[in-house]
């Protein structure tokens, strides 16, 4: 039996910084309102000429360069995104081509904020089964799906990309040692983009806001996300045969600071083990976990044997957690 190792990290955030003051002025909020409720100081928005594939390539390029791996060796690219370049074709084949990966299959995965963990669990299994490296990228340009008049989404969402390159290792105890995925479809309509799919095709759209994000019940979103993230994390730890005391680092989906602190508290994981980037980069959906993995590794690398717990929840309502041993 072989294990899996992360041999390269990558991340990218667009250059444009959007401070809270800009959004508070637009929405008529008092100064400091966003920071108090979300823990966010600023977020990044992509340039008008940047598409999803552009920022995904930037993160993937960093991960590949840091790994030193020959590009011909990569067997699969998984791209977790809710904002592809087009509805058709998928964006992953273009990303793989631009990264110079001639032998890689490529697939988009639309798992909302939990998309990276779904992609990571699939990648880990593929590496173990096929013995080839897999590049996992999560990226979103949510600034183009925000209704600027909607407070719930405007204050949170951002643009960013993160990537990890998984490869086989003879250490059978390395990689994902416990994972749990879940779905609660009864909460399907909590976060939606109503128009553009088969339920409301473009030909039937009468209101331009129908192609923008809608958060229908913020309190229910918060409660549901905390519940599914905590339950998935507990289940993943149980499958790994570990308890919370064994966790060296907790990287939850960076939805908002209060949610992350609540999850750490419910899991009984000390706050100093929480890795976060939300203050400066906001909530970029599926990209937040790999972005944080990569960004914080520059200041605090992951030593061999370190246990990292990752957990996320997204629209659908779907959730997941993975216990990763470095």
GIGI-V476929 format. One record per backbone hydrogen bond with DSSP energy under -0.5 kcal/mol. NH is the residue of the N-H (numbers start at 1). CO is the residue of the C=O. Records with the same first field share a line. If there is no record, write none. Layout:
# GIGI-V476929
NH=CO  CO
This chain:
# GIGI-V476929
3=169
4=174
5=167
7=5  165
8=165
10=163
12=161
16=45
18=43
19=17
20=41
22=19
23=19
24=20
25=21
26=22
27=23
28=24
29=24
33=30
36=32
37=33
38=34
39=34  35
40=34
41=279
42=279
43=18
44=281
45=16
50=47
51=49
55=51
56=52
57=53
58=54
59=55
60=56
61=57
62=58
63=59
64=60
65=61
66=62
67=63
68=64
69=64
73=70
74=71
75=133
76=133
77=105
78=135
79=77  107
80=78  137
81=79  109
95=91
96=92
97=93
98=94
99=95
100=97
101=96
102=100
104=101
105=75
107=77
109=79
111=109
114=111
115=112
118=114
119=115
120=116
121=117
122=118
123=119
124=120
125=121
126=122
127=123
128=124
129=125
130=126
131=127
133=73
134=166
135=76
136=134  164
137=78  135
138=162
139=80
140=160
142=158
144=141
145=142
148=146
150=147
151=149
154=150
155=151
156=153
157=153
158=283
159=44
160=140
161=12
162=138
163=10
164=136
165=8
166=134  164
167=5
169=3
172=170
174=171
175=325
177=175  323
178=323
180=321
182=319
184=317
187=184
188=185
190=187
192=214
194=212
195=210
196=200
204=201
205=202
208=206
210=207
211=208
212=209
213=145
214=192
216=190  214
217=190
221=217
222=218
223=219
224=220
225=221
226=222
227=223
228=224
229=225
230=226
231=227
232=228
233=229
234=230
235=231
236=232
237=233
238=234
239=235
240=236
241=237  238
242=237
246=243
247=244
248=307
249=307
250=273
251=249  309
253=311
255=253
257=38
260=256
261=257
262=258
263=259
264=260
265=261
266=262
267=263
268=264  265
269=264
273=270
274=271
275=250
280=277
281=277
282=278
283=156
284=282
287=284
288=285
290=286
291=287
292=288
293=289
294=290
295=291
296=292
297=293
298=294  295
299=296
300=296
303=301
306=303
308=306  324
309=249
310=308  322
311=251
312=320
314=318
316=187
317=314
318=314
319=182
320=312
321=180
322=310
323=178
324=308  322
325=175
326=306  324
